[in-house]
């Protein structure tokens, strides 16, 4: 049996979380496109794929055809920047005026020009509530793709965080299905299993062995707050003198995860672009008096510890890159599903 040559292009590739997972699954990702130049180093250094620095809104997709080689099965994947569709902004006024709402339509344009055999899209859950998403699905069905999509939760796929995502798969070959769960409650991968063996560091310090294992400094007030915080606890564990004014009001009583500590025996919350900042969510280390480090956030996103993030760019920039990434483990599972599907329908 002749081996099928599978090649993929990753739109909105960022630093390569999805690309890395697909490559681990045996899919050759020939190129990724993104408009953030700061992602180029990590994308190429860790994946060996070509980084195309371009704004998708004015990119000529006819040129992109040349990245696929003759006779290959063509895969197109992508995750449009999700802020307009996220739970934080979905109810915001004038949301449909946000220019980023159009990015999914550029993905659609790429499909119409490149005519890939298989498509994968990963995004936030809120996207399924929009007309723009349902139009996207209707349009690719008109192009004779079989489509399947559903909301998945990353902890059900061996990823140690509570992260709900939309996964869509589509194929010209035949029916394709979003992968089934690989884990269930009781055997989830935990915070302790993922970051429990990293060297101890203090707030504002970095490890002598790993420049990316560095933690943001804390003010004296926040240092005292985290000292009084318990794993899975809330700010209600603190002395009242430490409470911000907003939490003393009735309207602030529901924000119980902010300034929280993670638990060794549980999964982490969603790793956001601000995960390294103690006051933006339950991002306190389970026992050390600091927020989780950049490396710890990357590991909870399932980037391997060897992943090179380039240590000479600001912490905020690396944090944004990691928080915006598709977890590589999810990319791997999607990749294995795509590969098995292609082998089923296309092997000769």
Order of alpha helices (4+ residues) and beta strands (2+ residues): beta-alpha-beta-alpha-beta-alpha-beta-alpha-beta-alpha-beta-beta-alpha-alpha-alpha-alpha-alpha-alpha
